[in-house]
């Protein structure tokens, strides 16, 4: 399967999936791998701050963690389903359910510490 490229604010990574209401179930909930989902919005300044961290984690954990971004303005059904009210919200999924959450732009080591709990 070819890698999808997610582009946000000019940055791109072939290891960050672009998530939508239509593909969320397949890509995240039914994933065999743990998943990290960044709920974001184009207008969100803290989302741009955390973007390099999300990209670096996607590259570093390739094959061990599925990393994706979901634009809450374009895909409101999924954002509402997971009660996302602040951006960025990072949700960690394992076995189809949410197992961790971080709200706000935090340093990479904090994201990796939460991720380590679920690997």
C-alpha positions as CSV (number, residue, x, y, z in Angstrom):
1,X,0.0,0.0,0.0
2,X,1.5,3.4,-0.9
3,X,2.2,5.8,1.9
4,X,-0.1,8.7,2.2
5,X,1.4,12.1,2.7
6,X,-0.1,14.5,5.2
7,X,0.8,18.1,4.7
8,X,0.1,20.7,7.3
9,X,1.5,24.2,7.2
10,X,4.0,23.3,4.5
11,X,5.5,20.3,6.3
12,X,5.1,16.8,5.0
13,X,5.9,13.2,6.1
14,X,5.2,10.0,4.3
15,X,4.7,8.5,7.8
16,X,1.8,10.7,8.9
17,X,-1.5,9.6,7.6
18,X,-4.2,12.1,6.7
19,X,-7.3,10.9,8.7
20,X,-10.9,11.6,7.8
21,X,-14.3,10.7,9.1
22,X,-14.5,8.1,6.3
23,X,-11.2,6.3,7.0
24,X,-10.8,6.7,10.8
25,X,-12.4,3.4,11.7
26,X,-10.2,1.4,9.3
27,X,-6.9,3.4,9.9
28,X,-7.1,3.8,13.7
29,X,-9.8,1.8,15.5
30,X,-9.1,-1.4,13.5
31,X,-5.3,-0.9,13.3
32,X,-3.1,-3.7,14.5
33,X,-0.6,-1.1,15.6
34,X,-1.0,1.4,18.4
35,X,-2.0,4.7,17.0
36,X,-1.2,8.4,17.8
37,X,-3.8,10.8,16.4
38,X,-3.2,14.5,16.4
39,X,-6.6,16.4,16.3
40,X,-5.7,19.7,14.7
41,X,-7.0,22.7,12.8
42,X,-5.4,25.0,10.2
43,X,-6.0,28.1,12.4
44,X,-4.5,26.6,15.5
45,X,-1.1,28.2,16.4
46,X,-0.2,25.5,19.1
47,X,-0.9,22.9,16.4
48,X,1.8,24.4,14.3
49,X,4.1,24.3,17.2
50,X,3.7,20.6,17.9
51,X,3.8,19.6,14.2
52,X,7.6,19.0,14.1
53,X,7.2,16.7,17.1
54,X,4.4,14.7,15.4
55,X,6.4,14.4,12.2
56,X,9.6,13.3,14.1
57,X,7.7,10.7,16.1
58,X,6.1,9.4,12.9
59,X,9.5,9.0,11.3
60,X,11.2,7.5,14.4
61,X,8.4,5.0,15.2
62,X,7.7,3.9,11.7
63,X,6.4,0.3,11.7
64,X,5.7,0.4,15.4
65,X,3.1,3.1,15.7
66,X,0.6,4.5,13.3
67,X,0.6,8.3,13.3
68,X,-2.1,10.4,11.8
69,X,-3.6,13.9,11.8
70,X,-7.3,14.8,11.6
71,X,-8.5,18.3,10.8
72,X,-11.4,18.9,13.3
73,X,-13.0,21.5,11.1
74,X,-13.2,19.2,8.1
75,X,-14.0,16.0,10.0
76,X,-16.3,17.0,12.9
77,X,-18.0,13.7,13.3
78,X,-14.8,12.0,14.5
79,X,-13.8,15.0,16.6
80,X,-17.2,15.0,18.3
81,X,-17.1,11.2,18.8
82,X,-14.0,11.5,20.8
83,X,-15.1,14.7,22.6
84,X,-12.2,16.8,21.2
85,X,-12.7,20.4,22.4
86,X,-9.2,21.8,22.4
87,X,-6.4,21.7,19.9
88,X,-4.1,20.2,19.6
89,X,-5.4,17.0,21.3
90,X,-3.3,13.9,21.0
91,X,-5.2,10.7,21.5
92,X,-3.4,7.4,21.9
93,X,-5.2,4.3,20.7
94,X,-4.5,0.6,21.3
95,X,-6.8,-2.3,20.5
96,X,-9.4,0.1,19.1
97,X,-9.8,2.2,22.2
98,X,-8.4,5.4,23.6
99,X,-5.6,4.6,26.2
100,X,-4.0,8.0,26.6
101,X,-4.5,11.7,25.9
102,X,-2.4,14.9,25.8
103,X,-4.0,18.3,25.3
104,X,-1.8,21.2,24.1
105,X,1.6,21.6,22.6
106,X,4.0,19.7,24.8
107,X,7.7,18.8,24.3
108,X,8.6,15.7,22.4
109,X,9.8,13.8,25.5
110,X,6.3,14.1,27.0
111,X,4.6,12.7,23.9
112,X,7.2,9.8,23.8
113,X,6.7,9.1,27.5
114,X,3.0,8.6,27.0
115,X,3.6,6.6,23.8
116,X,6.0,4.3,25.6
117,X,3.2,3.3,28.0
118,X,1.3,1.8,25.1
119,X,4.0,0.0,23.1
